[in-house]
Amino acid sequence: MFKSTSIAKSKTLLNQDFLDICREYSVLRFVNKGTQIHDRGDYKPGLSIVVRGEVKIGNYGVDGQYQLATVLQKGDTFGEFTLFADLPRTHNAQALTDCEIYHISETNFHKLSTEHPEILSFLLGSLAVKLHVTLERLDDVLRLPTHVQLAKILYQASLMHSNNVIKMRQSDCAERLGVTVLSAHKAIKKLISLDLISTSYGAICIQDTETMAQWLEDNLSLLPIQVTTTLT
Protein backbone atom coordinates (compact mmCIF):
# COMPACT_ATOMS: atom_id res chain seq x y z
CA MET A 1 0.00 0.00 0.00
CA PHE A 2 2.69 2.52 0.95
CA LYS A 3 4.44 2.05 -2.42
CA SER A 4 1.27 2.83 -4.35
CA THR A 5 1.32 6.57 -3.60
CA SER A 6 4.69 7.07 -5.29
CA ILE A 7 3.74 4.94 -8.29
CA ALA A 8 0.36 6.67 -8.58
CA LYS A 9 2.01 10.11 -8.71
CA SER A 10 3.13 9.48 -12.29
CA LYS A 11 -0.51 8.97 -13.28
CA THR A 12 -1.37 12.55 -12.30
CA LEU A 13 1.26 14.27 -14.47
CA LEU A 14 0.44 15.44 -18.00
CA ASN A 15 3.07 14.10 -20.39
CA GLN A 16 4.74 16.26 -23.05
CA ASP A 17 2.23 15.31 -25.75
CA PHE A 18 -0.66 16.45 -23.54
CA LEU A 19 1.24 19.61 -22.58
CA ASP A 20 1.71 20.43 -26.26
CA ILE A 21 -2.02 20.07 -26.85
CA CYS A 22 -2.93 22.22 -23.83
CA ARG A 23 -0.52 24.96 -24.93
CA GLU A 24 -2.82 25.88 -27.83
CA TYR A 25 -5.65 26.70 -25.39
CA SER A 26 -3.54 28.38 -22.71
CA VAL A 27 -2.05 31.67 -21.67
CA LEU A 28 1.56 31.18 -20.57
CA ARG A 29 2.41 33.02 -17.37
CA PHE A 30 5.91 33.53 -16.01
CA VAL A 31 5.84 33.62 -12.21
CA ASN A 32 8.73 34.70 -10.02
CA LYS A 33 9.68 32.78 -6.90
CA GLY A 34 7.48 33.77 -3.95
CA THR A 35 4.65 35.17 -6.08
CA GLN A 36 1.11 34.31 -5.03
CA ILE A 37 -0.69 32.53 -7.88
CA HIS A 38 -4.11 32.36 -6.28
CA ASP A 39 -5.66 32.68 -2.83
CA ARG A 40 -7.84 30.33 -0.82
CA GLY A 41 -11.47 31.19 -1.57
CA ASP A 42 -10.90 32.48 -5.11
CA TYR A 43 -13.86 31.60 -7.33
CA LYS A 44 -12.52 32.32 -10.80
CA PRO A 45 -12.76 29.02 -12.70
CA GLY A 46 -9.90 27.69 -14.79
CA LEU A 47 -7.25 25.01 -15.07
CA SER A 48 -3.59 25.69 -14.31
CA ILE A 49 -0.69 23.48 -15.39
CA VAL A 50 2.88 23.66 -14.12
CA VAL A 51 5.23 23.70 -17.12
CA ARG A 52 8.46 24.58 -15.33
CA GLY A 53 9.43 25.00 -11.70
CA GLU A 54 7.55 24.11 -8.51
CA VAL A 55 4.39 25.46 -6.89
CA LYS A 56 3.57 24.97 -3.22
CA ILE A 57 -0.01 24.48 -2.12
CA GLY A 58 -0.98 25.20 1.49
CA ASN A 59 -2.83 27.39 3.97
CA TYR A 60 -2.12 29.71 6.89
CA GLY A 61 -3.85 29.17 10.25
CA VAL A 62 -5.15 31.95 12.48
CA ASP A 63 -1.84 31.72 14.36
CA GLY A 64 0.04 32.53 11.16
CA GLN A 65 1.55 29.06 10.87
CA TYR A 66 1.79 27.75 7.30
CA GLN A 67 0.60 24.22 6.56
CA LEU A 68 1.98 22.73 3.35
CA ALA A 69 -0.39 20.38 1.53
CA THR A 70 1.75 19.45 -1.48
CA VAL A 71 4.38 20.64 -3.94
CA LEU A 72 3.45 20.60 -7.62
CA GLN A 73 5.95 20.01 -10.41
CA LYS A 74 6.01 19.87 -14.22
CA GLY A 75 2.83 18.25 -15.54
CA ASP A 76 0.82 18.79 -12.35
CA THR A 77 -2.58 20.44 -12.67
CA PHE A 78 -4.67 22.47 -10.24
CA GLY A 79 -8.03 24.20 -10.37
CA GLU A 80 -10.14 21.19 -11.37
CA PHE A 81 -12.64 21.82 -8.53
CA THR A 82 -13.49 25.22 -10.00
CA LEU A 83 -14.38 23.62 -13.33
CA PHE A 84 -15.98 20.30 -12.42
CA ALA A 85 -17.79 21.28 -9.22
CA ASP A 86 -18.06 25.10 -9.28
CA LEU A 87 -16.18 25.20 -5.97
CA PRO A 88 -13.76 27.87 -4.72
CA ARG A 89 -10.04 27.31 -4.29
CA THR A 90 -9.34 25.42 -1.07
CA HIS A 91 -5.67 26.43 -0.71
CA ASN A 92 -3.23 29.20 -1.48
CA ALA A 93 -0.86 28.56 -4.38
CA GLN A 94 2.57 30.18 -4.39
CA ALA A 95 5.60 29.83 -6.66
CA LEU A 96 8.26 27.90 -4.75
CA THR A 97 10.74 28.60 -7.56
CA ASP A 98 10.61 30.68 -10.73
CA CYS A 99 7.81 29.05 -12.72
CA GLU A 100 6.08 28.85 -16.06
CA ILE A 101 2.39 28.03 -15.82
CA TYR A 102 -0.30 27.46 -18.42
CA HIS A 103 -3.65 29.01 -17.51
CA ILE A 104 -6.73 27.72 -19.35
CA SER A 105 -9.93 29.74 -18.95
CA GLU A 106 -13.28 28.03 -18.41
CA THR A 107 -14.32 28.78 -22.01
CA ASN A 108 -11.09 27.43 -23.46
CA PHE A 109 -11.23 24.38 -21.20
CA HIS A 110 -14.66 23.42 -22.55
CA LYS A 111 -13.28 23.84 -26.06
CA LEU A 112 -10.20 21.76 -25.18
CA SER A 113 -12.23 18.94 -23.62
CA THR A 114 -14.57 18.84 -26.61
CA GLU A 115 -11.84 18.78 -29.24
CA HIS A 116 -9.50 16.52 -27.22
CA PRO A 117 -11.64 14.25 -25.00
CA GLU A 118 -8.54 12.24 -24.12
CA ILE A 119 -7.41 15.18 -22.00
CA LEU A 120 -10.70 15.12 -20.08
CA SER A 121 -10.40 11.37 -19.51
CA PHE A 122 -6.87 11.84 -18.19
CA LEU A 123 -7.92 14.61 -15.79
CA LEU A 124 -10.79 12.53 -14.39
CA GLY A 125 -8.42 9.62 -13.81
CA SER A 126 -5.91 12.01 -12.26
CA LEU A 127 -8.55 13.28 -9.82
CA ALA A 128 -9.36 9.70 -8.81
CA VAL A 129 -5.68 9.04 -8.08
CA LYS A 130 -5.39 12.27 -6.08
CA LEU A 131 -8.43 11.26 -4.00
CA HIS A 132 -6.86 7.83 -3.40
CA VAL A 133 -3.60 9.42 -2.23
CA THR A 134 -5.48 11.91 -0.02
CA LEU A 135 -7.46 9.17 1.71
CA GLU A 136 -4.28 7.20 2.35
CA ARG A 137 -2.60 10.27 3.83
CA LEU A 138 -5.64 10.94 6.02
CA ASP A 139 -5.42 7.40 7.34
CA ASP A 140 -1.74 7.94 8.16
CA VAL A 141 -2.48 11.13 10.09
CA LEU A 142 -5.23 9.47 12.12
CA ARG A 143 -3.40 6.25 12.90
CA LEU A 144 0.39 6.42 12.65
CA PRO A 145 3.00 7.91 15.01
CA THR A 146 4.77 10.97 13.61
CA HIS A 147 8.08 9.20 12.96
CA VAL A 148 6.36 6.48 10.91
CA GLN A 149 4.51 9.12 8.87
CA LEU A 150 7.82 10.85 8.20
CA ALA A 151 9.53 7.62 7.20
CA LYS A 152 6.75 6.94 4.71
CA ILE A 153 6.97 10.44 3.22
CA LEU A 154 10.76 10.12 2.86
CA TYR A 155 10.55 6.67 1.33
CA GLN A 156 7.93 7.74 -1.21
CA ALA A 157 10.01 10.79 -2.12
CA SER A 158 13.03 8.56 -2.71
CA LEU A 159 11.00 6.34 -5.05
CA MET A 160 9.57 9.29 -6.92
CA HIS A 161 12.98 10.87 -7.55
CA SER A 162 14.99 7.62 -7.72
CA ASN A 163 17.35 9.00 -5.11
CA ASN A 164 17.83 8.06 -1.47
CA VAL A 165 18.98 11.62 -0.67
CA ILE A 166 15.93 13.83 -0.17
CA LYS A 167 16.34 17.61 -0.20
CA MET A 168 14.26 18.34 2.87
CA ARG A 169 15.02 20.52 5.87
CA GLN A 170 13.65 20.05 9.37
CA SER A 171 11.17 22.89 8.76
CA ASP A 172 10.07 21.22 5.51
CA CYS A 173 9.39 18.00 7.41
CA ALA A 174 7.28 19.95 9.91
CA GLU A 175 5.24 21.51 7.08
CA ARG A 176 4.71 18.17 5.32
CA LEU A 177 3.61 16.50 8.55
CA GLY A 178 1.53 19.41 9.85
CA VAL A 179 3.37 19.45 13.18
CA THR A 180 5.70 21.80 15.04
CA VAL A 181 9.40 21.94 14.18
CA LEU A 182 10.11 20.39 17.59
CA SER A 183 7.88 17.40 16.80
CA ALA A 184 9.54 17.00 13.40
CA HIS A 185 12.96 17.16 15.10
CA LYS A 186 11.93 14.36 17.48
CA ALA A 187 10.68 12.24 14.57
CA ILE A 188 13.96 12.71 12.70
CA LYS A 189 15.96 11.79 15.81
CA LYS A 190 13.83 8.66 16.25
CA LEU A 191 14.54 7.49 12.69
CA ILE A 192 18.25 8.23 13.15
CA SER A 193 18.28 6.14 16.34
CA LEU A 194 16.73 3.29 14.37
CA ASP A 195 19.58 3.62 11.84
CA LEU A 196 17.07 4.25 9.03
CA ILE A 197 18.24 7.73 8.02
CA SER A 198 21.12 10.16 8.40
CA THR A 199 21.10 13.92 7.92
CA SER A 200 23.28 16.49 6.20
CA TYR A 201 22.82 20.20 5.53
CA GLY A 202 19.37 20.64 3.96
CA ALA A 203 18.94 16.95 3.22
CA ILE A 204 17.96 13.57 4.67
CA CYS A 205 19.50 10.34 3.45
CA ILE A 206 17.79 6.96 3.65
CA GLN A 207 20.51 4.53 4.69
CA ASP A 208 19.08 1.58 2.77
CA THR A 209 15.81 1.70 0.84
CA GLU A 210 15.10 -2.03 1.15
CA THR A 211 15.56 -1.88 4.91
CA MET A 212 13.29 1.17 5.06
CA ALA A 213 10.66 -0.60 2.95
CA GLN A 214 10.67 -3.64 5.23
CA TRP A 215 10.54 -1.46 8.36
CA LEU A 216 7.54 0.41 6.99
CA GLU A 217 5.83 -2.87 6.11
CA ASP A 218 6.24 -3.92 9.72
CA ASN A 219 5.11 -0.62 11.22
CA LEU A 220 2.14 0.54 9.15
CA SER A 221 -0.18 -1.38 11.48
CA LEU A 222 -2.54 -2.38 8.69
CA LEU A 223 -4.29 -5.70 8.27
CA PRO A 224 -3.26 -7.43 5.03
CA ILE A 225 -5.48 -6.84 2.00
CA GLN A 226 -7.98 -9.68 1.64
CA VAL A 227 -8.64 -10.83 -1.92
CA THR A 228 -12.35 -11.53 -2.33
CA THR A 229 -14.43 -12.76 -5.23
CA THR A 230 -17.63 -10.93 -6.06
CA LEU A 231 -20.40 -13.06 -7.48
CA THR A 232 -22.33 -11.58 -10.38
DAZISUL-V902867 format. One record per pair of residues at least 24 apart in sequence whose C-alpha atoms are under 6 Angstrom apart, sorted by the first residue. I is the first residue (numbers start at 1). GAP is how many residues later the second one is. Records with the same first field share a line. If there is no record, write none. Layout:
# DAZISUL-V902867
I->GAP ; GAP
This chain:
# DAZISUL-V902867
5->128
6->150 ; 154
12->114
13->62 ; 63
14->61
25->83
26->76 ; 77 ; 78
27->75 ; 76
28->73 ; 74
29->71 ; 72
30->69 ; 70
31->67 ; 68
32->66
33->62 ; 63 ; 64 ; 65
34->61 ; 62
35->59 ; 60
36->58
37->56 ; 57
38->54 ; 55
39->53
40->49 ; 50 ; 51 ; 52
41->47 ; 48
42->46 ; 47
43->45
45->37 ; 38 ; 61
46->33 ; 58 ; 59 ; 60
47->32 ; 56 ; 57
48->29 ; 30 ; 54 ; 55
49->27 ; 28 ; 52 ; 53
50->24 ; 25 ; 26 ; 51
51->49 ; 50
52->47 ; 48
53->44 ; 45 ; 46
54->42 ; 43
55->39 ; 40 ; 41
56->37 ; 38 ; 40
57->35 ; 36
58->33 ; 34
59->32 ; 33
67->108 ; 111
68->107 ; 108
147->40
164->41 ; 42
165->39 ; 40
166->37 ; 38
167->35 ; 36
168->34 ; 35
169->33 ; 34
